[in-house]
Amino acid sequence: MQHKDIADAIANISSLLEAAMGGEEVVILKDNHPVVKLMPMLPEQKRWPAKAGSAIGLVTLSADFEEPIADFEDYLQ
């Protein structure tokens, strides 16, 4: 893991991005405190934006989904 202050990060952004894309985490510091972490995206994150229908079979509704909730009867008036 690399640690760079903001000025150094700006001066070397290309090499820091290459390092992050290669799997290395890069932490950028401001006043010696970490403020940003560059890290590679996980393969499942690279699929953004999601395609329509990509959650088919992953989401189900219960049989009583449209039934009134007993605790909320006072709000239905």
LINNOR-V950857 format. One record per run of one state. SS is the DSSP state (h for helix, s for strand, l for the rest). FROM is the first residue (numbers start at 1). TO is the last residue. Records with the same first field share a line. If there is no record, write none. Layout:
SS->FROM-TO ; FROM-TO
This chain:
l->1-1 ; 12-12 ; 22-25 ; 31-32 ; 39-42 ; 48-69 ; 77-77
s->2-5 ; 26-30 ; 33-38
h->6-11 ; 13-21 ; 43-47 ; 70-76
